[in-house]
């Protein structure tokens, strides 16, 4: 797969099929993840792949509770604003995100694979784990596997690590969970604010002088 195609089309894919992700595909995903940069080359990470339906079923209600918490305490104002003016473009986007996340919560037991990332001691603030996670997601994209990163399960404290048998005395912190599976929908370039609108040059607030209103890569590139 072309690198730019992977970069431009690896967006959150929450709606996936229950079809198993073969072991050889899982291998390629984690083998790519461990090639990511690591602060001081400490590689203080662990990855846990879960494709056991019973384990996933045990995590599902915790995810449902975490999403309820998300709507009630974190996104409550954004949702209220969106519901008050549902015809606005930004409201439609927020409500579409809510529907997508609700699908994930309602169908969590159908995910064929969960990819968990853990960081130890957090000496670099845990930042080294996310390049590795992104590499895993890009590798999954190359295999035709969709993914969606979520960190909301951390609101449940040690409940998920306890289910997964993570040794509490070793100071592993769960950074995120990435549900994976073969998508029900189509790949596409995610709609985002133009890069020149969120980028400065040399000094804060100084425009770049560019106009990147349209993506520099499209499927026809």
C-alpha positions as a printed Julia matrix, in Angstrom:
221×3 Matrix{Float64}:
   0.0     0.0    0.0
   1.16    3.52  -0.78
   2.33    5.29   2.39
   0.21    8.38   1.73
  -2.9     6.29   1.16
  -2.38    4.71   4.57
  -1.76    8.08   6.23
  -4.75    9.79   4.65
  -7.31    6.99   5.02
  -6.51    5.52   8.44
  -9.4     7.09  10.3
 -11.56    5.79  13.13
 -13.35    2.69  11.86
 -15.71    1.64  14.64
 -18.26   -0.31  12.6
 -16.62   -3.61  11.75
 -17.54   -7.2   10.95
 -17.22   -9.96  13.55
 -14.94  -11.93  11.2
 -11.76  -13.1   12.97
  -8.48  -11.32  12.31
  -6.05  -14.13  11.38
  -3.08  -14.76  13.61
  -0.61  -13.92  10.84
  -2.26  -10.51  10.43
  -2.05   -9.93  14.18
   1.64  -10.78  14.0
   2.29   -8.2   11.29
   0.42   -5.55  13.27
   2.46   -5.96  16.46
   5.72   -6.47  14.61
   5.19   -3.07  13.0
   4.26   -1.53  16.36
   7.56   -2.45  18.01
   9.53   -0.72  15.22
   8.24    2.68  16.34
  10.58    5.24  17.98
  11.03    4.81  21.72
  12.39    7.47  24.09
  15.89    6.41  25.1
  15.12    3.15  23.31
  13.69    1.95  26.6
  10.82    0.14  24.84
   8.91    0.3   28.11
   5.77   -0.97  26.44
   3.66   -4.07  26.38
   0.91   -4.94  23.92
  -1.94   -7.28  24.68
  -4.03   -8.77  21.88
  -7.46  -10.04  22.9
  -9.44  -12.24  20.52
 -11.08  -14.43  23.17
 -14.82  -13.78  23.02
 -15.28  -14.41  26.74
 -12.62  -11.86  27.69
 -14.1    -9.3   25.31
 -17.55   -9.97  26.79
 -16.14   -9.26  30.24
 -14.83   -5.88  29.11
 -17.96   -4.9   27.15
 -20.08   -3.67  30.1
 -17.15   -1.59  31.36
 -16.89    0.05  27.96
 -20.64    0.72  27.97
 -20.37    2.39  31.39
 -17.33    4.39  30.26
 -19.19    5.71  27.2
 -22.17    6.69  29.36
 -19.7     8.6   31.54
 -18.26   10.25  28.41
 -21.64   11.62  27.33
 -22.69   12.68  30.82
 -19.49   14.33  32.04
 -17.05   15.06  29.21
 -19.07   15.71  26.05
 -22.27   16.82  27.78
 -22.0    20.47  26.69
 -21.03   19.6   23.11
 -23.96   17.2   22.84
 -26.38   19.71  24.33
 -25.23   22.32  21.81
 -25.51   19.84  18.94
 -28.99   18.71  19.93
 -30.12   22.32  20.29
 -29.16   23.1   16.68
 -28.95   19.74  14.88
 -28.94   21.24  11.38
 -25.62   23.04  11.8
 -22.64   21.34  10.14
 -20.69   21.04  13.38
 -23.77   19.61  15.13
 -24.24   16.99  12.43
 -20.6    15.98  12.84
 -20.88   15.67  16.63
 -24.09   13.67  16.42
 -22.54   11.39  13.78
 -19.63   10.76  16.15
 -22.08    9.95  18.93
 -23.9     7.44  16.71
 -20.6     5.82  15.74
 -19.42    5.53  19.34
 -22.82    4.23  20.42
 -22.52    1.53  17.76
 -19.19    0.56  19.29
 -20.7     0.39  22.78
 -23.75   -1.54  21.64
 -21.7    -4.01  19.56
 -18.54   -4.28  21.63
 -18.86   -8.05  21.99
 -18.77   -8.36  18.19
 -15.26   -6.93  17.91
 -12.96   -9.77  16.81
  -9.8    -8.17  18.17
  -8.81   -5.68  20.86
  -5.3    -4.21  20.87
  -4.25   -2.88  24.29
  -1.14   -0.78  24.86
   0.58   -0.45  28.24
   3.45    1.82  29.28
   5.68    1.29  32.31
   6.92    3.94  34.77
   5.89    6.76  32.39
   9.37    8.34  32.4
   8.6    10.21  29.19
   5.02   10.89  30.19
   3.96    7.78  28.31
   4.44    9.55  24.99
   6.49    6.78  23.4
   3.54    4.41  23.43
   1.48    6.41  20.94
   3.85    6.25  17.96
   3.81    2.48  18.48
   0.0     2.42  18.61
  -0.22    4.54  15.47
   2.2     2.2   13.71
  -0.06   -0.69  14.69
  -3.09    1.14  13.28
  -1.27    1.93  10.02
  -0.16   -1.69   9.75
  -3.74   -2.78  10.33
  -4.87   -0.42   7.56
  -2.38   -2.03   5.19
  -4.02   -5.37   6.0
  -7.51   -4.0    5.37
  -8.27   -3.98   9.09
 -10.06   -0.98  10.58
  -9.28    0.4   14.02
 -10.36    3.09  16.47
  -8.29    4.26  19.43
 -10.07    4.84  22.72
  -8.67    5.74  26.12
 -12.02    6.12  27.89
 -11.67    2.76  29.67
  -9.13    4.37  32.0
 -12.08    5.88  33.89
 -12.76    2.37  35.22
  -9.44    2.36  37.07
  -7.9    -1.09  37.41
 -11.03   -2.98  36.36
  -9.84   -3.72  32.81
  -6.18   -4.48  33.73
  -7.51   -6.84  36.41
  -9.57   -8.72  33.82
  -6.49   -8.93  31.6
  -4.27  -10.22  34.41
  -1.9    -7.24  34.37
   0.4    -7.48  37.43
  -0.37   -4.46  39.61
   3.06   -4.49  41.27
   4.9    -3.89  37.97
   3.55   -0.35  37.41
   2.04   -0.91  33.97
  -0.38    1.83  32.93
  -3.06    1.1   30.35
  -2.66    3.78  27.71
  -5.44    2.82  25.34
  -7.55    0.14  23.75
  -7.84   -0.15  19.96
 -10.77   -2.29  18.77
  -9.97   -3.78  15.36
 -11.84   -5.6   12.62
 -12.67   -5.66   8.95
 -14.78   -2.56   8.2
 -18.45   -2.54   7.31
 -17.96    0.83   5.62
 -15.55    2.24   3.06
 -12.14    3.76   3.51
 -11.87    7.47   2.75
 -10.0    10.66   3.48
 -11.24   12.06   6.78
 -12.66   15.58   6.75
 -10.46   17.85   8.83
  -9.76   21.53   9.33
  -7.33   22.65   6.59
  -3.74   22.26   7.79
  -2.92   25.93   7.2
  -5.7    26.93   9.62
  -4.14   25.04  12.54
  -0.45   25.59  11.73
   1.81   28.57  12.46
   5.32   29.28  11.25
   8.28   30.44  13.34
   6.09   32.33  15.84
   2.74   31.53  17.42
  -0.02   33.13  15.41
   2.09   33.75  12.3
   0.43   32.2    9.23
   2.36   29.75   7.1
   1.43   31.55   3.91
   0.08   28.32   2.46
  -3.4    27.43   1.24
  -4.16   23.77   1.87
  -7.91   23.96   1.47
  -7.96   20.62  -0.35
  -5.97   17.54   0.72
  -2.61   17.13  -1.0
  -3.38   13.44  -1.46
  -6.63   12.01  -2.83
  -7.49    8.5   -4.08
  -6.91    9.81  -7.6
  -3.4    11.13  -6.8
